[in-house]
Amino acid sequence: MTDLQLKIESALSRSVCGGWDRTFLESILEQISKKRALSVKQKQTLGKVLARNTPEDQAAHLNWASVYEAQYKKDAQVLGAYHLHQPYYKPLATDILAGHIPERGKFLRMYDNKYSKKVLREYAKEARYSKDAHVMPRATFSAYKGAEMENVPWSVQADTIEKFKKRGGFIMEIKSEIYSHAKGSKRYKILPIGSTFPLVIEERHLKLNRKKQQKSI
């Protein structure tokens, strides 16, 4: 058995090696055993796969549950809420929100994703508007993109949005979940004036009712 075969066998013996990595290594091992040459791309990929399935990775894998609980769980819940509405990491987000400990490699790739970093930055920011504040829609507000309502007929939704556009509304709650990686993506539950149905709107689409504030001074 060659040194390369031994390295692959060693990686396969570790529980950290799973999913696509395991399937790839098994395929390469079979190819080598049949004395078929590896392509340049296969060699490059093989190096990357072996580098992330080392004894050190195995130790981190075995300690992952406690590390996840102590260091990542809070951020994982934030990212789970975001990625549940995105296609790529949706299965992983579903597991996280169900209370399962995610597979280490997949989670860290999601955690280091550039959009995940933006979501965590937005989550960490202090809310611009406080509860009970009277807010109005910005020019960027759109009935089709800017407002969230559930389980109501379109006619009710349209009427509620029109009331909000005309007179604004009062913030009932600052939502913890973030569904967008855009700047100003904190979400607010708002009760439009004259409506009994609340809307959920992102911060970037809101502004304070300055006119009311000036009158009260």
Order of alpha helices (4+ residues) and beta strands (2+ residues): alpha-alpha-alpha-alpha-alpha-alpha-alpha-alpha-alpha-beta-beta-alpha-beta-beta-beta-beta-alpha
